[in-house]
Amino acid sequence: MIGASRAIKATAVAAVLLASSADAQVVGAGGQYQNPQMQALLTVRDSVLSVRREVARFRRDLQLAGAQTVTSRARRLSSACEGLQTALRDGAPDLQSGSGASVTERRASGAMQAQIRETIQVLDGECRIGLRPEGPGAWPDSLKAWGPNRTSNVEGALSAYEGAAVRFAKAADLDFPPKGQ
């Protein structure tokens, strides 16, 4: 009985060590994933979350906020959008499947690349141009009037990107952790 207990413990310890070894192959020093596809997905996901936070901040009591608050929030949202555009551009090459990939993965990669381009365009039009902090006339009033529509368009593009990312990760057999992890 005691020998069986030790054997079970030894097996459990070996399983834990093996799992830790497998994790070490995936996650390198500093918590960086060694798989460039996974690292690109996670980097972009973090930037998407940043834009979502800034969209929520921009919309919060928008109609009651003063002109300086509205332009400050627009500036922060535009900055977050620029960060996401950079992450998308930098990550796009890593999210292309090679010629040896399955047909499913290549299709998902193609759809992902198309969605990356679309998301960059939406961010450029809605954030950089539409929500720029300065503009003609009573610009804070324009931001208040058009901000909800523009941020809805941004959120739509973000949701479409997230769907493409999940489909790509599944096709590439990547263990893409859910949001917030």
VMD Tcl script that builds the backbone (N, CA, C; Angstrom):
set m [mol new atoms 543]
animate dup $m
set s [atomselect $m all]
$s set {name element resname resid chain x y z} {
  {N N MET 1 A 0.824 -1.191 0.000}
  {CA C MET 1 A 0.000 0.000 0.000}
  {C C MET 1 A 0.868 1.253 0.000}
  {N N ILE 2 A 1.920 1.249 0.839}
  {CA C ILE 2 A 2.799 2.407 0.898}
  {C C ILE 2 A 3.560 2.538 -0.417}
  {N N GLY 3 A 3.999 1.423 -0.994}
  {CA C GLY 3 A 4.710 1.442 -2.271}
  {C C GLY 3 A 3.824 1.977 -3.387}
  {N N ALA 4 A 2.540 1.612 -3.385}
  {CA C ALA 4 A 1.614 2.089 -4.405}
  {C C ALA 4 A 1.404 3.590 -4.264}
  {N N SER 5 A 1.329 4.060 -3.016}
  {CA C SER 5 A 1.158 5.487 -2.769}
  {C C SER 5 A 2.352 6.272 -3.302}
  {N N ARG 6 A 3.563 5.745 -3.070}
  {CA C ARG 6 A 4.769 6.409 -3.580}
  {C C ARG 6 A 4.781 6.407 -5.112}
  {N N ALA 7 A 4.345 5.320 -5.708}
  {CA C ALA 7 A 4.318 5.228 -7.168}
  {C C ALA 7 A 3.340 6.250 -7.741}
  {N N ILE 8 A 2.194 6.401 -7.074}
  {CA C ILE 8 A 1.206 7.382 -7.530}
  {C C ILE 8 A 1.783 8.784 -7.402}
  {N N LYS 9 A 2.433 9.066 -6.260}
  {CA C LYS 9 A 3.038 10.383 -6.066}
  {C C LYS 9 A 4.130 10.641 -7.097}
  {N N ALA 10 A 4.957 9.643 -7.363}
  {CA C ALA 10 A 6.035 9.792 -8.332}
  {C C ALA 10 A 5.463 10.061 -9.725}
  {N N THR 11 A 4.374 9.361 -10.066}
  {CA C THR 11 A 3.729 9.569 -11.357}
  {C C THR 11 A 3.157 10.981 -11.440}
  {N N ALA 12 A 2.545 11.436 -10.346}
  {CA C ALA 12 A 1.975 12.784 -10.317}
  {C C ALA 12 A 3.075 13.837 -10.463}
  {N N VAL 13 A 4.180 13.642 -9.754}
  {CA C VAL 13 A 5.301 14.582 -9.847}
  {C C VAL 13 A 5.853 14.592 -11.269}
  {N N ALA 14 A 5.990 13.437 -11.876}
  {CA C ALA 14 A 6.499 13.352 -13.252}
  {C C ALA 14 A 5.561 14.066 -14.216}
  {N N ALA 15 A 4.264 13.901 -14.009}
  {CA C ALA 15 A 3.286 14.568 -14.876}
  {C C ALA 15 A 3.386 16.082 -14.745}
  {N N VAL 16 A 3.540 16.563 -13.512}
  {CA C VAL 16 A 3.673 18.005 -13.285}
  {C C VAL 16 A 4.943 18.524 -13.943}
  {N N LEU 17 A 6.050 17.798 -13.784}
  {CA C LEU 17 A 7.309 18.220 -14.396}
  {C C LEU 17 A 7.225 18.228 -15.917}
  {N N LEU 18 A 6.562 17.214 -16.463}
  {CA C LEU 18 A 6.390 17.150 -17.908}
  {C C LEU 18 A 5.553 18.323 -18.401}
  {N N ALA 19 A 4.470 18.608 -17.693}
  {CA C ALA 19 A 3.611 19.736 -18.078}
  {C C ALA 19 A 4.380 21.040 -17.967}
  {N N SER 20 A 5.186 21.176 -16.906}
  {CA C SER 20 A 5.987 22.385 -16.746}
  {C C SER 20 A 6.997 22.505 -17.868}
  {N N SER 21 A 7.568 21.387 -18.266}
  {CA C SER 21 A 8.534 21.391 -19.358}
  {C C SER 21 A 7.856 21.808 -20.662}
  {N N ALA 22 A 6.658 21.315 -20.908}
  {CA C ALA 22 A 5.923 21.686 -22.119}
  {C C ALA 22 A 5.604 23.175 -22.099}
  {N N ASP 23 A 5.195 23.692 -20.936}
  {CA C ASP 23 A 4.915 25.118 -20.818}
  {C C ASP 23 A 6.175 25.935 -21.058}
  {N N ALA 24 A 7.303 25.446 -20.584}
  {CA C ALA 24 A 8.549 26.176 -20.757}
  {C C ALA 24 A 8.913 26.276 -22.232}
  {N N GLN 25 A 8.513 25.285 -23.019}
  {CA C GLN 25 A 8.806 25.342 -24.437}
  {C C GLN 25 A 7.938 26.391 -25.131}
  {N N VAL 26 A 6.779 26.649 -24.587}
  {CA C VAL 26 A 5.864 27.607 -25.197}
  {C C VAL 26 A 6.131 29.018 -24.685}
  {N N VAL 27 A 6.376 29.156 -23.385}
  {CA C VAL 27 A 6.595 30.466 -22.796}
  {C C VAL 27 A 8.059 30.595 -22.426}
  {N N GLY 28 A 8.702 31.602 -22.965}
  {CA C GLY 28 A 10.120 31.820 -22.708}
  {C C GLY 28 A 10.337 32.761 -21.542}
  {N N ALA 29 A 11.537 33.263 -21.445}
  {CA C ALA 29 A 11.909 34.188 -20.376}
  {C C ALA 29 A 11.054 35.441 -20.446}
  {N N GLY 30 A 10.690 35.954 -19.300}
  {CA C GLY 30 A 9.901 37.182 -19.238}
  {C C GLY 30 A 8.447 36.987 -19.640}
  {N N GLY 31 A 7.983 35.738 -19.714}
  {CA C GLY 31 A 6.583 35.486 -20.049}
  {C C GLY 31 A 6.277 35.641 -21.533}
  {N N GLN 32 A 7.303 35.822 -22.363}
  {CA C GLN 32 A 7.096 35.967 -23.805}
  {C C GLN 32 A 6.910 34.581 -24.426}
  {N N TYR 33 A 5.929 34.473 -25.308}
  {CA C TYR 33 A 5.726 33.222 -26.024}
  {C C TYR 33 A 6.794 33.093 -27.088}
  {N N GLN 34 A 7.341 31.902 -27.216}
  {CA C GLN 34 A 8.343 31.660 -28.235}
  {C C GLN 34 A 7.700 31.471 -29.601}
  {N N ASN 35 A 6.445 31.095 -29.637}
  {CA C ASN 35 A 5.723 30.965 -30.897}
  {C C ASN 35 A 5.345 32.372 -31.363}
  {N N PRO 36 A 5.888 32.820 -32.490}
  {CA C PRO 36 A 5.626 34.198 -32.925}
  {C C PRO 36 A 4.149 34.464 -33.236}
  {N N GLN 37 A 3.433 33.451 -33.686}
  {CA C GLN 37 A 2.007 33.635 -33.943}
  {C C GLN 37 A 1.259 33.928 -32.652}
  {N N MET 38 A 1.547 33.143 -31.624}
  {CA C MET 38 A 0.878 33.354 -30.343}
  {C C MET 38 A 1.265 34.703 -29.754}
  {N N GLN 39 A 2.538 35.057 -29.847}
  {CA C GLN 39 A 2.980 36.343 -29.308}
  {C C GLN 39 A 2.283 37.492 -30.027}
  {N N ALA 40 A 2.151 37.393 -31.350}
  {CA C ALA 40 A 1.473 38.442 -32.118}
  {C C ALA 40 A 0.005 38.534 -31.717}
  {N N LEU 41 A -0.662 37.392 -31.579}
  {CA C LEU 41 A -2.073 37.397 -31.172}
  {C C LEU 41 A -2.253 38.044 -29.806}
  {N N LEU 42 A -1.389 37.720 -28.877}
  {CA C LEU 42 A -1.507 38.267 -27.526}
  {C C LEU 42 A -1.185 39.761 -27.485}
  {N N THR 43 A -0.191 40.173 -28.242}
  {CA C THR 43 A 0.156 41.593 -28.287}
  {C C THR 43 A -1.003 42.411 -28.847}
  {N N VAL 44 A -1.581 41.926 -29.939}
  {CA C VAL 44 A -2.715 42.637 -30.531}
  {C C VAL 44 A -3.903 42.601 -29.585}
  {N N ARG 45 A -4.142 41.457 -28.934}
  {CA C ARG 45 A -5.262 41.373 -27.993}
  {C C ARG 45 A -5.124 42.412 -26.885}
  {N N ASP 46 A -3.915 42.601 -26.365}
  {CA C ASP 46 A -3.704 43.608 -25.327}
  {C C ASP 46 A -4.015 45.006 -25.851}
  {N N SER 47 A -3.624 45.275 -27.088}
  {CA C SER 47 A -3.913 46.580 -27.689}
  {C C SER 47 A -5.406 46.763 -27.938}
  {N N VAL 48 A -6.087 45.697 -28.329}
  {CA C VAL 48 A -7.551 45.766 -28.510}
  {C C VAL 48 A -8.218 46.108 -27.185}
  {N N LEU 49 A -7.778 45.470 -26.120}
  {CA C LEU 49 A -8.350 45.755 -24.798}
  {C C LEU 49 A -8.115 47.206 -24.398}
  {N N SER 50 A -6.951 47.742 -24.738}
  {CA C SER 50 A -6.655 49.142 -24.446}
  {C C SER 50 A -7.608 50.070 -25.199}
  {N N VAL 51 A -7.858 49.780 -26.460}
  {CA C VAL 51 A -8.797 50.602 -27.236}
  {C C VAL 51 A -10.195 50.486 -26.647}
  {N N ARG 52 A -10.605 49.287 -26.279}
  {CA C ARG 52 A -11.945 49.118 -25.682}
  {C C ARG 52 A -12.087 49.935 -24.396}
  {N N ARG 53 A -11.038 49.940 -23.566}
  {CA C ARG 53 A -11.073 50.746 -22.332}
  {C C ARG 53 A -11.218 52.231 -22.660}
  {N N GLU 54 A -10.469 52.690 -23.657}
  {CA C GLU 54 A -10.534 54.109 -24.016}
  {C C GLU 54 A -11.873 54.467 -24.664}
  {N N VAL 55 A -12.470 53.545 -25.400}
  {CA C VAL 55 A -13.808 53.787 -25.957}
  {C C VAL 55 A -14.805 53.973 -24.814}
  {N N ALA 56 A -14.730 53.100 -23.821}
  {CA C ALA 56 A -15.640 53.217 -22.668}
  {C C ALA 56 A -15.411 54.531 -21.929}
  {N N ARG 57 A -14.164 54.909 -21.751}
  {CA C ARG 57 A -13.842 56.165 -21.075}
  {C C ARG 57 A -14.354 57.354 -21.895}
  {N N PHE 58 A -14.171 57.305 -23.213}
  {CA C PHE 58 A -14.625 58.393 -24.080}
  {C C PHE 58 A -16.142 58.549 -23.988}
  {N N ARG 59 A -16.851 57.448 -24.000}
  {CA C ARG 59 A -18.324 57.496 -24.004}
  {C C ARG 59 A -18.927 57.879 -22.657}
  {N N ARG 60 A -18.182 57.615 -21.574}
  {CA C ARG 60 A -18.717 57.865 -20.236}
  {C C ARG 60 A -19.161 59.320 -20.117}
  {N N ASP 61 A -20.366 59.531 -19.732}
  {CA C ASP 61 A -21.009 60.838 -19.550}
  {C C ASP 61 A -20.613 61.845 -20.622}
  {N N LEU 62 A -20.561 61.370 -21.864}
  {CA C LEU 62 A -20.086 62.180 -22.979}
  {C C LEU 62 A -20.863 63.474 -23.136}
  {N N GLN 63 A -22.170 63.413 -23.038}
  {CA C GLN 63 A -22.978 64.611 -23.267}
  {C C GLN 63 A -22.836 65.640 -22.141}
  {N N LEU 64 A -22.421 65.193 -20.966}
  {CA C LEU 64 A -22.258 66.107 -19.834}
  {C C LEU 64 A -20.823 66.616 -19.682}
  {N N ALA 65 A -19.890 65.964 -20.336}
  {CA C ALA 65 A -18.475 66.315 -20.180}
  {C C ALA 65 A -18.172 67.664 -20.829}
  {N N GLY 66 A -17.232 68.372 -20.232}
  {CA C GLY 66 A -16.806 69.661 -20.773}
  {C C GLY 66 A -15.913 69.488 -21.988}
  {N N ALA 67 A -15.668 70.576 -22.685}
  {CA C ALA 67 A -14.901 70.562 -23.920}
  {C C ALA 67 A -13.494 69.986 -23.717}
  {N N GLN 68 A -12.798 70.406 -22.649}
  {CA C GLN 68 A -11.445 69.906 -22.406}
  {C C GLN 68 A -11.440 68.410 -22.113}
  {N N THR 69 A -12.439 67.943 -21.371}
  {CA C THR 69 A -12.528 66.519 -21.054}
  {C C THR 69 A -12.758 65.714 -22.319}
  {N N VAL 70 A -13.658 66.188 -23.167}
  {CA C VAL 70 A -13.975 65.468 -24.407}
  {C C VAL 70 A -12.742 65.386 -25.302}
  {N N THR 71 A -12.035 66.500 -25.471}
  {CA C THR 71 A -10.848 66.469 -26.338}
  {C C THR 71 A -9.726 65.635 -25.720}
  {N N SER 72 A -9.595 65.660 -24.411}
  {CA C SER 72 A -8.583 64.834 -23.744}
  {C C SER 72 A -8.891 63.346 -23.938}
  {N N ARG 73 A -10.152 62.977 -23.783}
  {CA C ARG 73 A -10.542 61.583 -23.993}
  {C C ARG 73 A -10.362 61.171 -25.445}
  {N N ALA 74 A -10.676 62.065 -26.372}
  {CA C ALA 74 A -10.485 61.772 -27.795}
  {C C ALA 74 A -9.001 61.559 -28.092}
  {N N ARG 75 A -8.160 62.366 -27.474}
  {CA C ARG 75 A -6.712 62.239 -27.665}
  {C C ARG 75 A -6.226 60.878 -27.159}
  {N N ARG 76 A -6.699 60.469 -25.988}
  {CA C ARG 76 A -6.299 59.166 -25.425}
  {C C ARG 76 A -6.790 58.013 -26.292}
  {N N LEU 77 A -8.017 58.127 -26.788}
  {CA C LEU 77 A -8.569 57.078 -27.652}
  {C C LEU 77 A -7.786 57.020 -28.965}
  {N N SER 78 A -7.481 58.163 -29.537}
  {CA C SER 78 A -6.698 58.186 -30.778}
  {C C SER 78 A -5.326 57.552 -30.566}
  {N N SER 79 A -4.719 57.831 -29.439}
  {CA C SER 79 A -3.416 57.249 -29.125}
  {C C SER 79 A -3.514 55.727 -29.002}
  {N N ALA 80 A -4.550 55.240 -28.330}
  {CA C ALA 80 A -4.750 53.790 -28.202}
  {C C ALA 80 A -4.984 53.157 -29.574}
  {N N CYS 81 A -5.732 53.840 -30.426}
  {CA C CYS 81 A -5.980 53.330 -31.783}
  {C C CYS 81 A -4.678 53.255 -32.574}
  {N N GLU 82 A -3.820 54.270 -32.433}
  {CA C GLU 82 A -2.523 54.242 -33.117}
  {C C GLU 82 A -1.678 53.074 -32.620}
  {N N GLY 83 A -1.725 52.823 -31.320}
  {CA C GLY 83 A -0.993 51.683 -30.766}
  {C C GLY 83 A -1.489 50.365 -31.336}
  {N N LEU 84 A -2.803 50.243 -31.485}
  {CA C LEU 84 A -3.372 49.025 -32.054}
  {C C LEU 84 A -2.988 48.896 -33.529}
  {N N GLN 85 A -3.021 49.996 -34.263}
  {CA C GLN 85 A -2.604 49.934 -35.666}
  {C C GLN 85 A -1.161 49.436 -35.785}
  {N N THR 86 A -0.298 49.930 -34.928}
  {CA C THR 86 A 1.098 49.495 -34.937}
  {C C THR 86 A 1.198 48.008 -34.609}
  {N N ALA 87 A 0.455 47.567 -33.585}
  {CA C ALA 87 A 0.484 46.149 -33.208}
  {C C ALA 87 A -0.030 45.275 -34.353}
  {N N LEU 88 A -1.078 45.734 -35.037}
  {CA C LEU 88 A -1.612 44.964 -36.162}
  {C C LEU 88 A -0.601 44.891 -37.304}
  {N N ARG 89 A 0.010 46.018 -37.633}
  {CA C ARG 89 A 1.002 46.029 -38.724}
  {C C ARG 89 A 2.214 45.163 -38.373}
  {N N ASP 90 A 2.677 45.293 -37.137}
  {CA C ASP 90 A 3.844 44.514 -36.714}
  {C C ASP 90 A 3.533 43.019 -36.627}
  {N N GLY 91 A 2.316 42.687 -36.218}
  {CA C GLY 91 A 1.953 41.284 -36.039}
  {C C GLY 91 A 1.512 40.575 -37.301}
  {N N ALA 92 A 1.084 41.323 -38.302}
  {CA C ALA 92 A 0.541 40.720 -39.525}
  {C C ALA 92 A 1.482 39.691 -40.168}
  {N N PRO 93 A 2.777 39.971 -40.307}
  {CA C PRO 93 A 3.652 38.964 -40.926}
  {C C PRO 93 A 3.701 37.646 -40.150}
  {N N ASP 94 A 3.628 37.721 -38.827}
  {CA C ASP 94 A 3.664 36.506 -38.015}
  {C C ASP 94 A 2.355 35.724 -38.092}
  {N N LEU 95 A 1.302 36.374 -38.551}
  {CA C LEU 95 A -0.003 35.715 -38.610}
  {C C LEU 95 A -0.316 35.189 -40.013}
  {N N GLN 96 A 0.707 35.078 -40.834}
  {CA C GLN 96 A 0.566 34.455 -42.143}
  {C C GLN 96 A 1.019 33.009 -42.026}
  {N N SER 97 A 0.218 32.121 -42.549}
  {CA C SER 97 A 0.578 30.708 -42.519}
  {C C SER 97 A 1.509 30.382 -43.670}
  {N N GLY 98 A 2.425 29.481 -43.412}
  {CA C GLY 98 A 3.368 29.049 -44.436}
  {C C GLY 98 A 2.728 28.086 -45.421}
  {N N SER 99 A 3.470 27.762 -46.450}
  {CA C SER 99 A 2.949 26.875 -47.491}
  {C C SER 99 A 2.691 25.467 -46.973}
  {N N GLY 100 A 3.352 25.080 -45.883}
  {CA C GLY 100 A 3.153 23.747 -45.322}
  {C C GLY 100 A 1.947 23.636 -44.406}
  {N N ALA 101 A 1.257 24.738 -44.201}
  {CA C ALA 101 A 0.088 24.734 -43.301}
  {C C ALA 101 A -1.101 24.063 -43.985}
  {N N SER 102 A -2.029 23.638 -43.174}
  {CA C SER 102 A -3.241 23.008 -43.715}
  {C C SER 102 A -4.058 24.028 -44.498}
  {N N VAL 103 A -4.945 23.525 -45.333}
  {CA C VAL 103 A -5.827 24.397 -46.113}
  {C C VAL 103 A -6.664 25.255 -45.169}
  {N N THR 104 A -7.148 24.661 -44.097}
  {CA C THR 104 A -7.969 25.391 -43.125}
  {C C THR 104 A -7.177 26.530 -42.503}
  {N N GLU 105 A -5.946 26.259 -42.138}
  {CA C GLU 105 A -5.108 27.299 -41.521}
  {C C GLU 105 A -4.791 28.405 -42.526}
  {N N ARG 106 A -4.497 28.035 -43.768}
  {CA C ARG 106 A -4.195 29.057 -44.786}
  {C C ARG 106 A -5.411 29.939 -45.050}
  {N N ARG 107 A -6.598 29.342 -45.084}
  {CA C ARG 107 A -7.823 30.139 -45.270}
  {C C ARG 107 A -8.045 31.080 -44.089}
  {N N ALA 108 A -7.878 30.548 -42.883}
  {CA C ALA 108 A -8.059 31.371 -41.681}
  {C C ALA 108 A -7.018 32.489 -41.648}
  {N N SER 109 A -5.805 32.195 -42.091}
  {CA C SER 109 A -4.759 33.206 -42.136}
  {C C SER 109 A -5.106 34.288 -43.158}
  {N N GLY 110 A -5.608 33.878 -44.317}
  {CA C GLY 110 A -6.020 34.854 -45.333}
  {C C GLY 110 A -7.135 35.748 -44.829}
  {N N ALA 111 A -8.112 35.138 -44.155}
  {CA C ALA 111 A -9.212 35.919 -43.587}
  {C C ALA 111 A -8.697 36.858 -42.500}
  {N N MET 112 A -7.734 36.377 -41.728}
  {CA C MET 112 A -7.137 37.201 -40.672}
  {C C MET 112 A -6.418 38.395 -41.281}
  {N N GLN 113 A -5.645 38.180 -42.340}
  {CA C GLN 113 A -4.926 39.273 -42.994}
  {C C GLN 113 A -5.900 40.314 -43.551}
  {N N ALA 114 A -6.991 39.848 -44.155}
  {CA C ALA 114 A -8.002 40.772 -44.678}
  {C C ALA 114 A -8.634 41.574 -43.546}
  {N N GLN 115 A -8.905 40.911 -42.424}
  {CA C GLN 115 A -9.515 41.604 -41.292}
  {C C GLN 115 A -8.536 42.591 -40.658}
  {N N ILE 116 A -7.266 42.257 -40.636}
  {CA C ILE 116 A -6.259 43.192 -40.125}
  {C C ILE 116 A -6.270 44.465 -40.969}
  {N N ARG 117 A -6.278 44.299 -42.290}
  {CA C ARG 117 A -6.304 45.478 -43.177}
  {C C ARG 117 A -7.566 46.304 -42.949}
  {N N GLU 118 A -8.698 45.637 -42.831}
  {CA C GLU 118 A -9.972 46.329 -42.607}
  {C C GLU 118 A -9.963 47.071 -41.267}
  {N N THR 119 A -9.466 46.432 -40.244}
  {CA C THR 119 A -9.424 47.055 -38.916}
  {C C THR 119 A -8.516 48.282 -38.929}
  {N N ILE 120 A -7.380 48.184 -39.580}
  {CA C ILE 120 A -6.476 49.330 -39.684}
  {C C ILE 120 A -7.176 50.493 -40.382}
  {N N GLN 121 A -7.920 50.201 -41.445}
  {CA C GLN 121 A -8.641 51.260 -42.172}
  {C C GLN 121 A -9.696 51.921 -41.292}
  {N N VAL 122 A -10.449 51.110 -40.563}
  {CA C VAL 122 A -11.489 51.656 -39.687}
  {C C VAL 122 A -10.852 52.522 -38.601}
  {N N LEU 123 A -9.784 52.029 -37.991}
  {CA C LEU 123 A -9.111 52.801 -36.950}
  {C C LEU 123 A -8.585 54.116 -37.508}
  {N N ASP 124 A -8.067 54.075 -38.720}
  {CA C ASP 124 A -7.540 55.298 -39.330}
  {C C ASP 124 A -8.662 56.303 -39.563}
  {N N GLY 125 A -9.750 55.847 -40.154}
  {CA C GLY 125 A -10.854 56.749 -40.461}
  {C C GLY 125 A -11.607 57.242 -39.241}
  {N N GLU 126 A -11.887 56.363 -38.328}
  {CA C GLU 126 A -12.721 56.729 -37.180}
  {C C GLU 126 A -11.941 57.361 -36.041}
  {N N CYS 127 A -10.716 56.903 -35.798}
  {CA C CYS 127 A -9.929 57.444 -34.675}
  {C C CYS 127 A -9.027 58.592 -35.104}
  {N N ARG 128 A -8.109 58.298 -36.027}
  {CA C ARG 128 A -7.117 59.309 -36.395}
  {C C ARG 128 A -7.765 60.529 -37.040}
  {N N ILE 129 A -8.718 60.287 -37.935}
  {CA C ILE 129 A -9.353 61.401 -38.639}
  {C C ILE 129 A -10.609 61.869 -37.900}
  {N N GLY 130 A -11.526 60.959 -37.631}
  {CA C GLY 130 A -12.817 61.336 -37.073}
  {C C GLY 130 A -12.799 61.796 -35.629}
  {N N LEU 131 A -11.902 61.250 -34.836}
  {CA C LEU 131 A -11.851 61.615 -33.413}
  {C C LEU 131 A -10.590 62.404 -33.071}
  {N N ARG 132 A -10.000 63.014 -34.079}
  {CA C ARG 132 A -8.812 63.822 -33.775}
  {C C ARG 132 A -9.212 64.889 -32.757}
  {N N PRO 133 A -8.324 65.259 -31.866}
  {CA C PRO 133 A -8.686 66.180 -30.791}
  {C C PRO 133 A -8.954 67.617 -31.238}
  {N N GLU 134 A -8.459 68.002 -32.420}
  {CA C GLU 134 A -8.701 69.357 -32.899}
  {C C GLU 134 A -9.372 69.300 -34.267}
  {N N GLY 135 A -10.220 70.283 -34.514}
  {CA C GLY 135 A -10.898 70.349 -35.797}
  {C C GLY 135 A -11.578 71.693 -35.963}
  {N N PRO 136 A -12.307 71.865 -37.047}
  {CA C PRO 136 A -12.936 73.155 -37.327}
  {C C PRO 136 A -14.134 73.428 -36.421}
  {N N GLY 137 A -14.414 74.694 -36.226}
  {CA C GLY 137 A -15.614 75.095 -35.486}
  {C C GLY 137 A -15.585 74.653 -34.037}
  {N N ALA 138 A -16.754 74.339 -33.526}
  {CA C ALA 138 A -16.903 73.869 -32.138}
  {C C ALA 138 A -16.624 72.370 -32.118}
  {N N TRP 139 A -15.343 72.017 -32.226}
  {CA C TRP 139 A -14.954 70.624 -32.395}
  {C C TRP 139 A -15.413 69.715 -31.245}
  {N N PRO 140 A -15.316 70.109 -29.977}
  {CA C PRO 140 A -15.813 69.223 -28.919}
  {C C PRO 140 A -17.293 68.866 -29.117}
  {N N ASP 141 A -18.083 69.807 -29.635}
  {CA C ASP 141 A -19.489 69.489 -29.911}
  {C C ASP 141 A -19.604 68.456 -31.028}
  {N N SER 142 A -18.739 68.549 -32.028}
  {CA C SER 142 A -18.731 67.554 -33.104}
  {C C SER 142 A -18.334 66.187 -32.557}
  {N N LEU 143 A -17.345 66.187 -31.651}
  {CA C LEU 143 A -16.933 64.918 -31.036}
  {C C LEU 143 A -18.087 64.304 -30.246}
  {N N LYS 144 A -18.817 65.124 -29.541}
  {CA C LYS 144 A -19.966 64.634 -28.776}
  {C C LYS 144 A -21.035 64.077 -29.707}
  {N N ALA 145 A -21.274 64.773 -30.817}
  {CA C ALA 145 A -22.334 64.363 -31.733}
  {C C ALA 145 A -21.969 63.097 -32.509}
  {N N TRP 146 A -20.740 63.043 -33.005}
  {CA C TRP 146 A -20.330 61.932 -33.868}
  {C C TRP 146 A -19.570 60.839 -33.125}
  {N N GLY 147 A -19.121 61.112 -31.906}
  {CA C GLY 147 A -18.345 60.132 -31.151}
  {C C GLY 147 A -19.015 58.782 -30.971}
  {N N PRO 148 A -20.291 58.755 -30.583}
  {CA C PRO 148 A -20.931 57.443 -30.409}
  {C C PRO 148 A -20.966 56.617 -31.699}
  {N N ASN 149 A -21.229 57.258 -32.825}
  {CA C ASN 149 A -21.241 56.537 -34.100}
  {C C ASN 149 A -19.845 56.036 -34.454}
  {N N ARG 150 A -18.861 56.893 -34.287}
  {CA C ARG 150 A -17.491 56.514 -34.628}
  {C C ARG 150 A -16.978 55.396 -33.718}
  {N N THR 151 A -17.270 55.486 -32.428}
  {CA C THR 151 A -16.796 54.432 -31.518}
  {C C THR 151 A -17.550 53.125 -31.749}
  {N N SER 152 A -18.805 53.198 -32.192}
  {CA C SER 152 A -19.531 51.964 -32.554}
  {C C SER 152 A -18.865 51.282 -33.739}
  {N N ASN 153 A -18.433 52.087 -34.712}
  {CA C ASN 153 A -17.725 51.525 -35.866}
  {C C ASN 153 A -16.406 50.884 -35.439}
  {N N VAL 154 A -15.703 51.528 -34.511}
  {CA C VAL 154 A -14.451 50.961 -33.999}
  {C C VAL 154 A -14.737 49.638 -33.294}
  {N N GLU 155 A -15.748 49.619 -32.444}
  {CA C GLU 155 A -16.071 48.383 -31.724}
  {C C GLU 155 A -16.472 47.267 -32.674}
  {N N GLY 156 A -17.187 47.605 -33.743}
  {CA C GLY 156 A -17.550 46.595 -34.734}
  {C C GLY 156 A -16.316 45.988 -35.383}
  {N N ALA 157 A -15.345 46.834 -35.722}
  {CA C ALA 157 A -14.099 46.339 -36.316}
  {C C ALA 157 A -13.318 45.487 -35.320}
  {N N LEU 158 A -13.314 45.886 -34.054}
  {CA C LEU 158 A -12.606 45.113 -33.032}
  {C C LEU 158 A -13.239 43.732 -32.854}
  {N N SER 159 A -14.560 43.691 -32.845}
  {CA C SER 159 A -15.253 42.404 -32.709}
  {C C SER 159 A -14.971 41.505 -33.902}
  {N N ALA 160 A -14.968 42.084 -35.100}
  {CA C ALA 160 A -14.663 41.297 -36.296}
  {C C ALA 160 A -13.228 40.766 -36.236}
  {N N TYR 161 A -12.301 41.604 -35.788}
  {CA C TYR 161 A -10.919 41.150 -35.657}
  {C C TYR 161 A -10.831 40.000 -34.644}
  {N N GLU 162 A -11.482 40.168 -33.497}
  {CA C GLU 162 A -11.426 39.122 -32.464}
  {C C GLU 162 A -11.967 37.794 -32.989}
  {N N GLY 163 A -13.031 37.857 -33.763}
  {CA C GLY 163 A -13.565 36.624 -34.350}
  {C C GLY 163 A -12.559 35.977 -35.289}
  {N N ALA 164 A -11.911 36.792 -36.121}
  {CA C ALA 164 A -10.903 36.267 -37.043}
  {C C ALA 164 A -9.719 35.683 -36.275}
  {N N ALA 165 A -9.328 36.335 -35.178}
  {CA C ALA 165 A -8.201 35.849 -34.372}
  {C C ALA 165 A -8.516 34.499 -33.744}
  {N N VAL 166 A -9.717 34.345 -33.232}
  {CA C VAL 166 A -10.107 33.073 -32.620}
  {C C VAL 166 A -10.136 31.965 -33.674}
  {N N ARG 167 A -10.698 32.256 -34.844}
  {CA C ARG 167 A -10.750 31.244 -35.915}
  {C C ARG 167 A -9.344 30.879 -36.383}
  {N N PHE 168 A -8.465 31.881 -36.497}
  {CA C PHE 168 A -7.093 31.605 -36.905}
  {C C PHE 168 A -6.382 30.748 -35.852}
  {N N ALA 169 A -6.504 31.123 -34.592}
  {CA C ALA 169 A -5.844 30.372 -33.517}
  {C C ALA 169 A -6.309 28.915 -33.515}
  {N N LYS 170 A -7.596 28.719 -33.710}
  {CA C LYS 170 A -8.135 27.350 -33.742}
  {C C LYS 170 A -7.571 26.587 -34.934}
  {N N ALA 171 A -7.556 27.223 -36.107}
  {CA C ALA 171 A -7.048 26.562 -37.306}
  {C C ALA 171 A -5.557 26.264 -37.198}
  {N N ALA 172 A -4.804 27.151 -36.527}
  {CA C ALA 172 A -3.366 26.970 -36.357}
  {C C ALA 172 A -3.037 26.103 -35.146}
  {N N ASP 173 A -4.071 25.618 -34.476}
  {CA C ASP 173 A -3.925 24.767 -33.289}
  {C C ASP 173 A -3.118 25.461 -32.189}
  {N N LEU 174 A -3.453 26.735 -31.976}
  {CA C LEU 174 A -2.828 27.514 -30.910}
  {C C LEU 174 A -3.773 27.553 -29.720}
  {N N ASP 175 A -3.225 27.445 -28.542}
  {CA C ASP 175 A -4.021 27.521 -27.315}
  {C C ASP 175 A -4.145 28.986 -26.931}
  {N N PHE 176 A -5.051 29.685 -27.610}
  {CA C PHE 176 A -5.241 31.125 -27.420}
  {C C PHE 176 A -6.091 31.351 -26.180}
  {N N PRO 177 A -5.508 31.899 -25.097}
  {CA C PRO 177 A -6.271 32.068 -23.866}
  {C C PRO 177 A -7.383 33.110 -24.036}
  {N N PRO 178 A -8.475 32.935 -23.320}
  {CA C PRO 178 A -9.577 33.893 -23.412}
  {C C PRO 178 A -9.150 35.279 -22.944}
  {N N LYS 179 A -9.978 36.275 -23.289}
  {CA C LYS 179 A -9.709 37.651 -22.870}
  {C C LYS 179 A -9.529 37.712 -21.360}
  {N N GLY 180 A -8.627 38.588 -20.941}
  {CA C GLY 180 A -8.439 38.816 -19.514}
  {C C GLY 180 A -7.433 37.878 -18.876}
  {N N GLN 181 A -6.845 36.944 -19.624}
  {CA C GLN 181 A -5.849 36.042 -19.034}
  {C C GLN 181 A -4.477 36.350 -19.562}
}
mol reanalyze $m
mol bondsrecalc $m
mol representation Tube
mol addrep $m
